[in-house]
Amino acid sequence: MPKSYGQKLKILYLAQLLLERSDESHPLTTKEMIDYLAAQGIRAERKSIYDDMAALQNFGMDIIAIREKPGGYYLASRQFELAELKLLVDAVQASRFVTTKKSRELISKLETLTSRREAGQLHRQVVVAERGKSSNEQIYYNVDEIYAAMAADHTIRFQYFEWSVRKEMVPRKDGAYYEVSPWLLTWEDENYYLIAYDSTAEILKYYRVDKMLHLTVCETPRDGQAAFAALDIAGFAKKTFGMFAGDETTVVLRCDASLTGVMIDRFGIDVPMRPDKEGQIRVRVNVAVSRQFFGWLTGLGSGVQIISPPEIRTQYQQYLKDILDCYSHNEEDTP
């Protein structure tokens, strides 16, 4: 390697060395830096290392010099602290919409944002479980395409699939394409959803991003701006269960006081609530009444009752009766 070319790269190699191999517990000595540069075919002297460290400090790198022997230099701060990277790794691991393969790729990239030794701490906490992860590798690029469409104010088209009993992705509507105007990507129930306007139905709809196939951006301008502007995003998330549609209704619940935190967590701190009978509270909520809402209530057991409206109370009773009827058959009917 020509000397002049190597000298131009020298400071870049030193910056990379500090990023990858130094931290407070592992400072790099001047000799280690000289040996590292020599392995790259670059000759260096101690004085030039001192000058390079000063230049990198002036550039803005938080390099600390240790004067006590054996002395050395380390990068004291980075764009991300180790605790922040651990938090991001946990988020990637927990994200169901990110496939196992993509999770490992993203975590590997996060590891490059700290020293190799600290990256070892990230690696030790990595347990990417197969169970519950999406199998649609395209989702990562679907998200990118959706954002591109929104930025360009264009519609998108895609096929939408559901799982068959053979665990195969089967497109809905016999493979026909959906074309909608994308307005918002939102995170709900551990899944990524797209809120989009269907011009044919003239309503906002939501779609699981991991169930989209062959997504492309169209040249057609978006529609439905007025409908989206009228949407209360925060209220929408509170009243919708599992992103399943239903008739929006004001429902009054009587709950055990021990479920106060559950109600606040689900509907927000501003949910109308007052004391009821001893040890109970009364809560007024706006919800999209659906089987998923009834399923959520069932999970709370006898600690919650629907007080009104009467028709919703009756629907819930029928929902519970239908479940009980499934278990009323003779055991011999069970496979």
Secondary structure, DSSP 8 states (H G I E B T S, - for coil): --HHHHHHHHHHHHHHHHHHH-BTTB-B-HHHHHHHHHHTT----HHHHHHHHHHHHHHT--EEEE-STT-EEEE---SS-HHHHHHHHHHHHH-TTS-HHHHHHHHHHHHTTS-HHHHHHHHHT----STT----TTHHHHHHHHHHHHHHTEEEEEEEEEE-TTS-EEEGGGG--EEEEEEEEEEETTEEEEEEEETTTTEEEEEEGGGEEEEEEEEEE---HHHHHT--HHHHHHH-STT---EEEEEEEEEEGGGHHHHHHHH-TT--EEE-STTEEEEEEEEEESHHHHHHHHHTGGGEEEEE-HHHHHHHHHHHHHHHHHT-S-GGG--
